[in-house]
């Protein structure tokens, strides 16, 4: 909350100014109602995270938690199933440069259009063409788009 209120990088804690980037899966970045749970960071800080954070950098990393068991243990009415977070591994991560965002109900809603976009998987930046093919296939499997509408 402090980082959001004071316009600070979520990784290094220094001022963001106009170097605001978000990391998320394809649905967070491109779905009409997509949003983020992590606050913005500097480009260099986010690229670092994409290369060293186990969840972001290693597609084989798995930290699944049994939500039903956890809910029984804490006996609370908490939102533990977030529809903007895919319970399975996303096929890639989208690093999006934003001008500004709105913080509402615990979520980051970026002002679009994005100023720049990069695609990452397994700690490496992907080329745009390959990434778009992966995203269209992913959205088609989710039922968001019809893959037949795209010539890939």
C-alpha positions in Angstrom: 0.0 0.0 0.0 2.9 2.4 0.8 4.5 1.7 -2.6 1.2 2.5 -4.3 0.5 5.7 -2.3 4.0 7.0 -2.6 4.7 5.9 -6.2 7.5 3.5 -5.2 9.0 0.5 -7.0 7.6 -2.7 -5.5 11.1 -4.3 -5.7 13.7 -1.6 -4.8 11.5 0.9 -3.0 12.7 4.0 -4.8 10.5 6.5 -6.8 9.0 5.2 -10.0 8.2 8.5 -11.8 7.4 7.5 -15.4 9.2 4.1 -15.3 6.1 2.1 -14.3 5.9 -1.6 -15.4 3.6 -4.4 -14.4 4.1 -8.2 -14.6 1.3 -10.6 -15.2 -0.1 -13.3 -17.3 -1.9 -12.8 -20.6 -5.4 -12.4 -19.0 -4.1 -9.7 -16.6 -2.5 -7.9 -19.5 -5.0 -8.3 -22.3 -8.4 -9.4 -21.1 -11.0 -6.5 -21.1 -11.4 -6.9 -17.3 -7.8 -7.8 -16.6 -6.0 -6.5 -13.6 -3.0 -7.1 -11.4 -2.4 -8.0 -7.8 1.3 -6.8 -7.7 2.1 -3.1 -7.8 4.4 -1.6 -10.5 8.2 -1.5 -10.6 11.1 -0.1 -12.6 11.9 -1.9 -15.9 15.3 -3.1 -14.6 13.8 -4.3 -11.3 11.0 -6.2 -13.1 13.4 -7.7 -15.6 15.6 -8.9 -12.7 12.5 -10.5 -11.1 11.6 -12.2 -14.4 15.1 -13.8 -14.4 15.5 -14.8 -10.7 12.1 -15.2 -9.1 11.3 -19.0 -9.1 7.6 -18.5 -10.1 8.4 -16.0 -12.8 11.6 -17.4 -14.2 11.1 -21.2 -14.2 8.1 -22.6 -16.0 8.4 -25.9 -14.1 8.1 -24.2 -10.7 4.9 -25.3 -8.9 3.6 -23.9 -5.7 0.0 -25.0 -5.8 -1.8 -24.9 -2.6 -5.0 -27.0 -1.8 -7.4 -24.1 -1.5 -10.2 -26.2 0.1 -7.9 -27.5 2.8 -6.6 -24.0 3.5 -10.1 -22.6 3.7 -11.0 -25.3 6.3 -8.0 -24.5 8.4 -8.5 -20.7 8.5 -12.3 -20.9 8.7 -12.8 -17.5 7.2 -14.7 -15.8 4.4 -11.6 -14.8 2.5 -11.4 -14.6 -1.3 -8.9 -17.3 -2.0 -9.8 -18.0 -5.6 -8.8 -15.0 -7.6 -10.2 -15.2 -11.2 -7.4 -13.0 -12.5 -4.8 -15.6 -11.3 -4.6 -18.8 -13.3 -4.3 -21.8 -11.0 -2.2 -23.5 -13.7 1.1 -22.1 -15.1 0.6 -19.3 -17.6 2.4 -19.9 -20.9 4.3 -16.7 -20.6 4.5 -13.4 -18.6 3.7 -10.0 -20.0 5.8 -7.0 -18.9 3.8 -3.9 -19.6 4.8 -0.2 -19.3 2.0 2.0 -18.0 1.4 5.7 -17.6 -0.8 5.3 -14.6 -3.2 3.0 -12.8 -6.2 2.9 -10.5 -6.0 0.9 -7.3 -9.4 -0.5 -6.3 -10.4 -3.3 -4.0 -6.9 -4.6 -3.8 -6.3 -4.7 -7.5 -4.2 -2.6 -9.9 -6.2 -1.5 -13.0 -3.7 -0.1 -15.6 -4.6 2.8 -17.8 -4.5 1.5 -21.4 -3.1 1.5 -24.0 0.3 0.3 -22.7 3.3 2.4 -23.6 5.4 -0.7 -24.3 5.1 -4.5 -23.9 7.6 -7.3 -23.5 7.0 -11.0 -23.3 9.0 -13.4 -21.1 9.2 -17.1 -20.3 11.9 -19.1 -18.5 13.9 -16.0 -17.6 14.3 -14.9 -21.2 12.6 -12.3 -23.4 10.5 -13.8 -26.2 10.1 -12.2 -29.7 6.7 -10.6 -30.3 5.5 -12.9 -33.0 6.1 -16.1 -31.0 4.5 -14.5 -28.0 1.4 -13.4 -29.8 0.9 -17.0 -31.2 1.2 -18.4 -27.6 -1.3 -15.8 -26.3 -3.9 -16.4 -29.0 -3.7 -20.1 -28.4 -4.0 -19.6 -24.6 -7.0 -17.3 -25.0 -8.6 -19.7 -27.4 -8.3 -22.5 -24.9 -9.9 -20.3 -22.2 -12.8 -19.5 -24.6 -12.0 -15.8 -24.8 -11.3 -15.8 -28.5 -11.9 -18.1 -31.5 -8.5 -19.2 -32.8 -10.0 -19.6 -36.3 -10.3 -15.8 -36.4 -6.5 -15.5 -36.3 -4.1 -16.6 -39.1 -1.1 -17.9 -37.1 
